[in-house]
């Protein structure tokens, strides 16, 4: 079932910024929390950030704290990942995913809906 779509990936120089968007159907957006994961070649899928259904609680992996910001826009039914001060090690395919409850926010296996992924490339 395809009820969400990602956009905003691209190629930037180190220190640059990108804003990723993940739009969802109302059915998903109104019931699920959202996580962002990334996958680089030869690496395991890595948790990046998550936000609760009502937007009151956010989580970040240590390496992106202070640089990335996750947010929700209820009117647009969209979750954003603002990425500033990008580093080459941020290069990966980024995926948004959706989970009821968000109890295990950093475990990709707890998410039931996934976007198609968007490529982020940061050059040095």
N, C-alpha and C positions, 0 to 999 in steps of 0.2 A: 504494500500500500504506500503510495507516494503522496503524502500530505504536507510536505515541507520542502523548502528549497533554500540553498545557500548561495551567497554571492559576496564579493568584496576582495577576493584573493588577487594576488598580483605579484609583481617583482619590484623590490625597492632596495635602495642602498641601506647599509647599516646606519642606524639612527633614525630611519624614516618611520612612517606610520601607515597603518592600514586599518580599516574598519570592516569587519565581517558582519554579515547579516544572515539571520536564519528565520525565515517566515514560516509560519505553521497555520494549519487549519484551526478554526475556533475550537473544534473538538479536542485537539491536542493542547493548544495553547492554554485553555482554561483549566486543564486538569493536571498537567505535567510540569515538573521542573526541567530545567535545561542544563546540559553540560556541553562543554567544548573539549574535544580530544584532538590530538595530532599524531600523525604517523609519518616518520621519516624512513627512508630506505635502510633496511637492515636493523631497524630498531623496533621495539615493542610500542604498541599504541600507548600514548601517554596522556594522562589527564591534564587539562590546562586550567579550566575554570568552570564553575557551576553557579546557578542561581535558582532559588526556590520559586515555586509557582506564583506566589504573591510578590516576589521581588525583595522580601525582607532579609533574606540570608544569602550571602555569597561566599564562595570558596575559590581559592587560587593555589596553584602549586607555588612553591617558594621562589622558583626561578623567574616567575612573571609578576610577582607582587610589586606594586609600584609602577609597573609598566603597562599592564593590561587591565581593562575594566570591563566587566560584564554588566549588562543592563537589559531591562525589558521595557517595551513600549506596548501598552495594552491596546491602544487605539489601532496600531498597525499590526498587532499580533506578531511581533517580531522581537527576537532576542539579538542583541548586538555584542560583539567583542571588539572593543577599541584597543588596538595594539600600538603602543608608542615605544620609542627607543628600541626598535627592533634590532636583533642580533642575528648573525649568520646561523647560530644554533637554533633559532626559531624556525628555520626552513623546514617545511613539512606540508603534507596535506592535512587540512583542518576540517573536522567534522563536527556538526552539531548533533546532539542526541537528546532524547527525551525519556524521563523516568518519573513514574509515580512516586511521590513521597520524598525522594532524594535522600533516603537513609544512607545509601552507599554511593555517594556522589562521585567518588574517584574510581569506581570499578566499572569499566566499560560493559561488563557482562550484565549489569543491572539496568541498562538502558534498552528500551524496546523499539524505539523508532530512531532512524538515522538518516541524515542528509547524504547527499552524493559525494560530498567533499569538495573543497576548494584549495587550490595550490597557493601556498605562500612561499616566496623565494626571497631571501635576504642575502645580498652580496656584500662582501667586505671591501 
